[in-house]
Amino acid sequence: MNILFVSDVYLPTVSGVASSTDSIVRFMASQGHSVTLVCPKPLGEYTAPPLQGLEIIYTPGVSDALFVNKSMTLFPLGFSVLQRVFRSKKFDIVHIQEPGSLGVTALILAKVFRLPVVGAQHFSWTQVEKVAPVYIRWISVPFMKLYVRIIYAMYDAIMVPTRTAADDLSRLIGRAESIHPVSNGVDTDMFVPRNGPASSLRTTYRLPKQIPVFLYIGRLDADKNIETILRGVKLAVTPMHLVIAGVGRQKERLHALAESLMLTNITWLDEVKKQTIIDLYQLADAFVIMSPVETQSIVALQALACGLPLIAARAGALPELVNGKNGVLVDTLDVKTLASTLDKIATDELLRKRMGSESRNISLLHHKPTVLKELETLYKHTVKNHT
């Protein structure tokens, strides 16, 4: 197939959508498809690794006001680029990752050129409420719901990462028969449990060797609810260390909160490269994520693949990754229960090993080549049934 892939975010931006975009386009190219990716030009110097069958075309990029180190294309600056792309090749299908500026432009052009469209949903409308400025929140969620109803009604098929996301979207727009859960997936050959003690890795990152290390990787933004993690660690009584890796709008606020809580058992890391991320998973004893709005969470999948127990918010789609044997679900703002959960996991090494083994088993159900084959099948089905 000749596939046009349009994403409003791509590498080197650190985000689940950027990672998902990269893995999908590379997988499809590796399967012999011709893939054209259109995305915003990076803010700094970045060259994506070349791959036969994959062409990347950039649209004008400017800094996104809501997210750190994220490029975006303002409407209608991507129109001329996308119009040339649509005219340059005979595409079989268009995949739109997000209904942003480029996504909506591509949707309009796909309708003009009468091409089938698969649209992905990687966000929750409540996420907008968490990151939007306070003075517009009273209207942001109702507007986003209306926006989703309008845009997603025009897709031929809709890809969502989880059953939770599928149910939420179906309640909002109907069209249950057009909504297809396809996991974001994780490369379980790359993300693997550590082999041996973590002491050498911990030396590299100047971390304590003898006490449990809890890890969070991701954006430092309001929707990630990192404040609850900090307060939970403060209330915990067992010796432990917390590593937080990522950047975001709340970075300075969270540093200030940690200082006010007199948290000395915390290490902050900024943006990290892929191998560094794997190192962090492999030196950690458990992964903690308290975001209430995850439609799946790629970092949680990676943590599972690396054999880590998962302490997660009982919210969004995170409960789909915790089966009662591989981790613990905690109400989003329940600091006391989070603290006691951290204590329990920190003091029981055998429990951590049992949970970690089960996490690895769960991750194998999300092995990336397997789930991306499902997406390839969805493409073929959508093309076949397009009228």
C-alpha positions as CSV (number, residue, x, y, z in Angstrom):
1,M,0.0,0.0,0.0
2,N,0.9,3.6,-0.4
3,I,0.2,5.2,3.0
4,L,0.1,8.9,3.9
5,F,0.7,9.4,7.6
6,V,0.0,12.8,9.1
7,S,1.0,13.6,12.7
8,D,0.9,17.0,14.5
9,V,3.8,15.8,16.7
10,Y,6.9,13.8,15.9
11,L,10.4,13.2,17.2
12,P,12.5,14.6,18.8
13,T,9.5,15.7,20.9
14,V,9.2,13.4,23.9
15,S,5.6,12.2,23.9
16,G,3.6,9.0,23.5
17,V,2.1,10.2,20.2
18,A,5.6,11.0,18.8
19,S,6.8,7.5,19.8
20,S,3.7,5.9,18.4
21,T,4.1,7.8,15.1
22,D,7.7,6.7,14.7
23,S,7.0,3.1,15.5
24,I,4.0,2.8,13.1
25,V,5.6,4.4,10.1
26,R,8.8,2.4,10.5
27,F,6.9,-0.8,10.9
28,M,4.8,-0.2,7.8
29,A,7.8,0.7,5.8
30,S,9.6,-2.5,7.0
31,Q,6.6,-4.5,5.7
32,G,7.2,-3.2,2.2
33,H,4.6,-0.4,2.2
34,S,5.5,3.0,0.8
35,V,5.1,5.5,3.7
36,T,5.0,9.3,3.5
37,L,5.0,11.1,6.9
38,V,4.0,14.7,7.1
39,C,4.8,16.4,10.4
40,P,5.9,19.8,11.9
41,K,9.6,20.7,11.5
42,P,11.6,20.2,14.7
43,L,12.5,23.3,16.8
44,G,16.1,22.3,16.8
45,E,18.6,20.2,14.9
46,Y,17.2,16.7,14.4
47,T,17.5,14.1,11.6
48,A,15.4,11.1,11.8
49,P,17.2,7.8,11.0
50,P,16.6,7.0,7.3
51,L,14.7,3.9,6.3
52,Q,13.9,2.6,2.8
53,G,10.3,3.1,2.0
54,L,9.8,6.0,4.4
55,E,9.8,9.7,3.3
56,I,9.4,12.4,5.9
57,I,8.1,15.8,4.8
58,Y,8.1,18.7,7.2
59,T,5.7,21.6,7.5
60,P,6.6,25.0,9.1
61,G,7.1,24.5,12.8
62,V,6.7,26.9,15.7
63,S,7.0,26.4,19.5
64,D,3.8,25.0,21.1
65,A,2.7,27.3,23.9
66,L,1.2,24.5,26.0
67,F,4.1,22.0,25.9
68,V,7.9,22.2,26.4
69,N,10.1,21.5,23.4
70,K,7.2,20.6,21.1
71,S,6.9,21.9,17.6
72,M,3.5,22.6,16.0
73,T,2.2,23.9,12.7
74,L,-0.4,26.7,12.8
75,F,-3.4,26.5,10.5
76,P,-3.2,27.1,7.6
77,L,0.6,27.0,7.2
78,G,0.6,23.3,6.5
79,F,-2.0,23.4,3.7
80,S,0.3,24.1,0.8
81,V,2.7,21.4,1.8
82,L,-0.1,18.8,2.3
83,Q,-1.8,19.8,-0.9
84,R,1.5,19.2,-2.9
85,V,1.8,15.8,-1.1
86,F,-1.7,14.7,-2.0
87,R,-1.1,15.6,-5.6
88,S,2.3,14.0,-5.8
89,K,1.3,10.4,-5.2
90,K,-1.6,8.1,-5.6
91,F,-2.2,7.1,-1.9
92,D,-4.3,4.1,-0.9
93,I,-5.1,5.4,2.6
94,V,-4.5,8.3,5.0
95,H,-3.7,7.8,8.7
96,I,-4.2,10.9,10.9
97,Q,-2.7,10.7,14.3
98,E,-4.3,13.7,15.9
99,P,-7.1,16.1,15.0
100,G,-4.8,19.1,15.2
101,S,-3.9,21.7,12.5
102,L,-2.3,19.2,10.2
103,G,-4.7,16.4,11.0
104,V,-7.8,18.5,10.1
105,T,-6.1,19.9,7.0
106,A,-5.3,16.3,5.9
107,L,-8.8,15.2,6.6
108,I,-10.3,17.9,4.4
109,L,-7.9,17.1,1.6
110,A,-8.6,13.4,1.9
111,K,-12.3,14.1,1.4
112,V,-11.5,16.2,-1.6
113,F,-9.3,13.4,-3.1
114,R,-11.8,10.8,-2.0
115,L,-9.3,8.7,0.0
116,P,-10.2,6.5,3.0
117,V,-9.1,7.8,6.4
118,V,-8.1,6.1,9.6
119,G,-8.1,8.5,12.5
120,A,-6.4,7.8,15.8
121,Q,-7.4,8.9,19.2
122,H,-4.5,9.3,21.7
123,F,-6.0,11.8,24.1
124,S,-8.9,12.4,26.5
125,W,-11.0,15.5,26.3
126,T,-10.5,15.8,30.1
127,Q,-6.8,16.2,29.4
128,V,-7.6,19.6,27.9
129,E,-9.1,20.7,31.2
130,K,-5.8,19.8,32.9
131,V,-3.4,21.7,30.6
132,A,-5.6,24.6,29.4
133,P,-5.3,28.0,31.2
134,V,-7.6,28.4,34.2
135,Y,-9.6,31.2,32.7
136,I,-10.8,29.1,29.7
137,R,-11.4,25.8,31.4
138,W,-15.1,26.4,31.8
139,I,-15.5,26.1,28.1
140,S,-12.5,23.9,27.0
141,V,-14.0,20.5,27.7
142,P,-17.5,21.2,26.2
143,F,-15.7,22.6,23.1
144,M,-13.4,19.6,22.9
145,K,-16.3,17.2,23.1
146,L,-18.1,19.0,20.2
147,Y,-14.8,19.1,18.2
148,V,-14.4,15.4,18.7
149,R,-17.9,14.6,17.6
150,I,-17.5,16.6,14.4
151,I,-14.0,15.4,13.4
152,Y,-14.3,11.8,14.3
153,A,-17.6,11.4,12.5
154,M,-15.7,12.0,9.3
155,Y,-13.1,9.2,9.7
156,D,-13.8,5.9,7.9
157,A,-12.3,4.0,10.8
158,I,-11.0,5.0,14.2
159,M,-8.0,3.5,16.0
160,V,-7.9,3.8,19.8
161,P,-5.2,2.2,22.0
162,T,-7.5,0.5,24.6
163,R,-11.0,-0.8,25.2
164,T,-11.5,2.0,27.8
165,A,-10.8,4.6,25.1
166,A,-13.1,2.8,22.7
167,D,-16.0,2.8,25.2
168,D,-15.4,6.4,26.1
169,L,-15.4,7.5,22.5
170,S,-18.4,5.4,21.6
171,R,-20.4,7.0,24.4
172,L,-19.6,10.4,23.0
173,I,-20.0,9.9,19.3
174,G,-21.7,6.5,18.8
175,R,-20.2,4.6,15.8
176,A,-19.1,1.7,17.9
177,E,-18.7,-0.5,14.8
178,S,-16.1,1.9,13.4
179,I,-13.9,2.1,16.6
180,H,-11.1,-0.4,16.7
181,P,-8.8,-0.9,19.8
182,V,-5.2,-1.4,18.7
183,S,-2.6,-1.2,21.4
184,N,0.2,1.3,21.0
185,G,2.4,-1.7,21.7
186,V,5.9,-2.1,23.1
187,D,9.1,-3.6,21.6
188,T,9.5,-6.5,24.1
189,D,12.8,-7.4,22.4
190,M,14.3,-4.0,23.2
191,F,12.6,-3.3,26.6
192,V,13.6,-6.3,28.7
193,P,14.0,-7.0,32.4
194,R,17.5,-6.4,33.8
195,N,19.9,-9.3,33.9
196,G,21.6,-9.2,37.2
197,P,21.9,-6.6,40.0
198,A,21.2,-2.9,39.3
199,S,24.2,-1.6,41.3
200,S,26.4,-0.7,38.2
201,L,23.6,1.2,36.6
202,R,22.8,3.0,39.8
203,T,26.5,4.0,40.1
204,T,26.3,5.5,36.7
205,Y,23.3,7.7,37.7
206,R,24.6,8.3,41.3
207,L,21.7,6.6,42.9
208,P,21.7,4.6,46.1
209,K,22.4,0.9,45.7
210,Q,20.8,-0.6,48.8
211,I,17.3,0.9,48.8
212,P,14.3,0.5,46.4
213,V,14.1,3.0,43.5
214,F,10.7,4.1,42.2
215,L,10.6,5.6,38.7
216,Y,8.5,8.0,36.8
217,I,9.2,8.9,33.1
218,G,7.1,11.4,31.2
219,R,6.0,15.0,30.8
220,L,6.0,17.2,33.8
221,D,2.6,18.8,33.1
222,A,-0.5,19.2,35.1
223,D,-2.4,16.3,33.6
224,K,0.3,13.9,34.8
225,N,-0.5,14.5,38.5
226,I,3.2,14.2,39.7
227,E,2.4,16.3,42.8
228,T,0.6,13.3,44.2
229,I,3.7,11.1,43.7
230,L,5.8,13.6,45.5
231,R,3.4,13.8,48.4
232,G,3.1,10.0,48.6
233,V,6.9,9.6,48.8
234,K,7.0,12.2,51.5
235,L,4.4,10.3,53.6
236,A,6.1,6.9,53.1
237,V,8.2,5.7,56.0
238,T,10.3,3.1,54.3
239,P,13.7,4.2,52.9
240,M,13.3,4.6,49.2
241,H,14.5,6.8,46.3
242,L,12.4,8.4,43.6
243,V,13.7,9.2,40.0
244,I,11.7,11.6,37.8
245,A,12.8,11.9,34.2
246,G,11.2,14.4,31.9
247,V,10.5,18.1,31.1
248,G,7.3,20.1,31.1
249,R,5.5,23.3,32.1
250,Q,5.4,22.3,35.8
251,K,9.1,21.6,36.2
252,E,9.9,24.6,38.3
253,R,6.7,24.2,40.4
254,L,7.4,20.6,41.1
255,H,11.0,21.3,42.1
256,A,9.7,24.0,44.4
257,L,7.2,21.6,45.9
258,A,9.8,18.9,46.5
259,E,12.0,21.5,48.2
260,S,9.1,22.6,50.4
261,L,8.4,19.0,51.3
262,M,12.1,18.6,52.2
263,L,12.4,15.6,49.8
264,T,16.1,14.7,49.7
265,N,15.5,11.2,48.3
266,I,14.7,12.3,44.8
267,T,16.7,12.6,41.5
268,W,15.6,14.8,38.7
269,L,16.6,14.0,35.1
270,D,15.6,16.0,32.0
271,E,15.0,14.7,28.5
272,V,16.7,11.3,28.1
273,K,17.6,9.3,25.0
274,K,16.1,5.8,24.3
275,Q,19.1,3.8,25.7
276,T,19.1,6.0,28.8
277,I,15.3,5.3,29.2
278,I,16.0,1.5,29.1
279,D,18.7,2.0,31.7
280,L,16.3,3.8,34.0
281,Y,13.7,1.0,33.7
282,Q,16.4,-1.6,34.4
283,L,17.8,0.1,37.5
284,A,14.4,0.7,39.0
285,D,12.4,-1.6,41.3
286,A,8.9,-0.2,40.4
287,F,7.2,2.3,38.2
288,V,4.6,4.8,39.4
289,I,2.2,6.8,37.3
290,M,-0.7,8.8,38.8
291,S,-2.1,10.5,35.7
292,P,-5.9,10.4,35.6
293,V,-6.2,10.8,31.8
294,E,-4.1,8.2,30.1
295,T,-5.6,6.5,27.1
296,Q,-3.0,3.8,27.5
297,S,0.5,5.1,28.5
298,I,3.5,4.0,26.4
299,V,5.9,4.5,29.4
300,A,3.7,2.1,31.5
301,L,3.9,-0.5,28.7
302,Q,7.7,-0.1,28.6
303,A,7.9,-0.4,32.3
304,L,5.9,-3.7,32.2
305,A,8.2,-5.0,29.5
306,C,11.1,-4.3,31.7
307,G,9.5,-6.4,34.4
308,L,8.6,-3.6,36.8
309,P,5.6,-3.6,39.2
310,L,3.2,-0.9,38.3
311,I,1.7,1.5,40.8
312,A,-1.0,3.4,38.8
313,A,-3.9,5.7,39.1
314,R,-7.3,4.0,39.1
315,A,-8.3,6.2,36.2
316,G,-8.4,6.4,32.4
317,A,-7.1,3.2,30.8
318,L,-4.4,2.4,33.3
319,P,-6.5,-0.3,35.0
320,E,-6.3,-2.3,31.8
321,L,-2.5,-2.7,32.5
322,V,-2.9,-3.9,36.2
323,N,-4.5,-7.3,36.7
324,G,-4.2,-7.5,40.5
325,K,-1.0,-9.6,40.3
326,N,1.4,-7.2,38.7
327,G,0.8,-4.0,40.6
328,V,-1.6,-1.8,42.6
329,L,-4.2,0.7,41.6
330,V,-4.6,3.8,43.7
331,D,-7.3,6.5,43.5
332,T,-5.8,9.5,41.7
333,L,-5.5,11.9,44.7
334,D,-5.3,9.4,47.5
335,V,-1.9,10.3,48.9
336,K,-2.1,8.2,52.0
337,T,-2.9,5.0,50.1
338,L,-0.2,5.7,47.6
339,A,2.3,6.1,50.5
340,S,1.3,2.8,52.1
341,T,1.5,1.1,48.7
342,L,5.0,2.5,48.2
343,D,5.9,1.2,51.7
344,K,4.5,-2.3,51.0
345,I,6.3,-2.7,47.7
346,A,9.6,-1.2,49.0
347,T,9.7,-3.6,51.9
348,D,8.9,-6.8,50.1
349,E,11.5,-7.9,47.5
350,L,9.7,-11.2,46.7
351,L,6.5,-9.3,46.0
352,R,8.4,-7.1,43.6
353,K,9.8,-10.1,41.8
354,R,6.4,-11.8,41.5
355,M,4.7,-8.6,40.3
356,G,7.6,-7.9,37.9
357,S,7.3,-11.4,36.3
358,E,3.6,-10.9,35.8
359,S,4.2,-7.4,34.3
360,R,6.5,-9.0,31.7
361,N,3.8,-11.6,30.8
362,I,1.2,-8.8,30.3
363,S,3.6,-6.8,28.1
364,L,4.0,-9.8,25.8
365,L,0.4,-9.3,24.8
366,H,1.3,-5.9,23.5
367,H,4.4,-6.9,21.5
368,K,4.7,-4.2,18.9
369,P,5.0,-6.3,15.7
370,T,1.9,-8.2,16.7
371,V,-0.3,-5.2,17.4
372,L,0.9,-3.3,14.4
373,K,-0.1,-6.3,12.2
374,E,-3.6,-5.6,13.6
375,L,-3.3,-2.0,12.4
376,E,-2.1,-3.2,9.0
377,T,-5.2,-5.4,8.8
378,L,-7.4,-2.4,9.7
379,Y,-5.8,-0.4,6.8
380,K,-6.6,-3.2,4.3
381,H,-10.1,-3.6,5.6
382,T,-10.7,0.2,5.4
383,V,-9.4,0.4,1.9
384,K,-11.5,-2.5,0.8
385,N,-14.7,-1.1,2.3
386,H,-14.2,2.5,1.2
387,T,-16.9,3.8,-1.2
